[in-house]
């Protein structure tokens, strides 16, 4: 029997993107739902899973995986039949890993710095260089579309579209047609509707 896969989840949080990926992978999974407003993700039981107190996290048998990008990579490789991760040796494997890493190491930190109005670090010492170069690099790739790997839809698009959607909702990004069209294209897939429906039910139950 395959080990059970559990997603530690708070509705309408970063873990929603992972739930969307699980739906896209047609993966069997269980949800361990927590109420972030009640601080359940900071309780001792969950801190034993992820001492950072953040979601998402997954448990797969004896393996615990935290950190958003690591979880996407783990899950997409775990279910190869879904073909959402180019396998090793595929020419697209390198670009796939690049844009997964670029999100966590460059894009999100730069966006948060800009949103927080932090003083920009010197370009030569900042891990993402500077915001404009980082952002233009991403937009150049996105403009080649329809997906980040060109014609091939992959788990990296679930990550980016999920994140770009909430960033756009909070006006953290310039409103560019290329971003809006990409988000609309990816989020129109059934997995997004399924995850959003589950989150709606979970959030309503927590509010009741």
N, C-alpha and C positions, 0 to 999 in steps of 0.2 A: 504494500500500500504506500502510495506517495505521501510524503510528510505534508501536514496541513500548512497552508499559507494564510497568515493572518495579517491584516492591515490595521495598524493603530491609527485611528482617524478622528478628526474633529470636523464637523460639517463646515463647509465654506471656508476651508483653509488650504494650505499647500497640499495637504493629503488628498484633496479632491482630484488633483491632477493624476495622482497615482491610482486612485480608484477608477478614473477615466481610462488610464492605460490598462488596468486589469480587465475592464469591460472590452476594450479594443482587442486584447489578447484572448478573449473568451476563456479566461483563467478561472478555475474554481478558487474561491477565497472566502474567508470569514472576516467580519468586521469586529474590531474591538473599539467601540465608540466611546468617546469621552466628551465632556462638556467643558469647553475652554473657558466659558464665562464663569464657571464654578471652580476653575483652577484644577480640574482633574488631571490635566496633563502635567501638573507640577506635584502631584501626590507621589508618595514613596513608591507605590506599586509601579507607576509608569517610569519614574526616575531609574528604577532598576533595569528598565529596557533601554531608555535613552537618558543618560544623566543631564543632557541639555534641556530636557523637558519640551522638546519640539516634536511636531509631527511634520511629515510622515515618518513612520518606522514600520518595518515588516519583520515578522518572524516566520521562518520557513524551516520547520523541523527544529534543529538545534541552532540554526543560524539566525542571528539578528543583524539586520542591515538598517542603518540610519543614513541620513544625508540624501537629499532629494535626487541628485544626479546619480549617485551610486545605486539607489533603488531602481531608477529607470533602466540603468544598464543591466542590473541583475535580472530584473523581471523579463525584459525583452529577450535576453539570452536564454532564460529559463524555459520560454515557450517559443522555440524556433519555428514551429509550424505556422505561427501567425505571420511570419516574415516581416516583423517590424524592426529587425536589427540586421544589418548586413553582416554575414558571418566573417570570421577571420579569413583573409585571402581575397575577399571581395574588394574590388577597387573603391567601393563606397564606404568600406569599414573605417578608413582613416578620417574622411570628412565627417562621418557620423560621430566618431569619438571627439573630433575637434569641436563640433557645434554643441555637443553635450557639455564638454568642459568649458567652452567659451561662455555658456550661460552662467554657470556657477562661479567661474573665476574672474570674469570680466564684466559681463553685461549687468547682472543684478547688483554687484558692488558699486559699479559706476552710477547706475540709476539711483540707488539709495543715497550715495554721496551727494548727488545733485539735488535730490529731493530734500535732504537734510541741510543743504546749503553748507556743506563742509568745505573748508578751504582746500582747493585742489592741491594734491601733492605734486612735487616736481615730476615731470613726465618720465625722466630717466629712472626714478626710484619707485614710481607707482606701479602696482602689479597689473593694472589695465592700461597703462600709458596715460591717455587723456580721454575725456568723454567723447569729444567730437570724432576722433580717429576710431575709437571703439564702435561708436554708433554708426558711422559711415561704413565701416567694414561689415557690420551686420546687415545694413540696408542694401549694400551692394549684393550680398549673397541672397537676401530675400527677394530682390528684384529679378533674380534669374529664375525663380519659381518653376512650377507652382508650389513646390515644397523646398525645404532647406537642402535636400539632396537632389534637387531637380525634379524629375518626374516620379521619383520613388517616395511614397509616404512612409514615414517611420516613427518610432517612438520619440525621436527628437522633436518631431512636430507636435506631439501631444504635450511635451514639456513646454515648448516655446509658446504655443497658442494658448495654453492654459494660463501661463504667466503674463503674456502680453494682454490677454483679456482683462485680468484684474488690474494690471498696471494702467491700462487705458481707462478703466472705470474710475480710477482715482486720479486721472489726469497727470500721471507720472511721465508720460511720453508725448512727444510731438504727435499731433493727429495727422498722420500721413496715410493716403489711400493705400499704399502698398502694405502697410501694417494692417489696416482695417479689413482689406480684402483677404489677406492671408488668414487672419483670425476667423473671419466669417467662413472661409473655405474649409478650414480644419474643424471648427466647432460645429459645423453642420452635420458631421458624422454621427451615426447612431450612438456610439459610445459616450459622447458628450451628453446627449439627451438622457441616456440611462443614468449616468452619474449625477446629473443635475436633479433628476427625479428622486433618486435615493437621498440626496442631500436635503431636498425640500421636505421629505418625510421625516428625516432625522432631526432637522432643525425645528420643525413644528412639534415633534414629540418633546424635544428639550424645552421648548417655550411653554408647553402646556403645564 
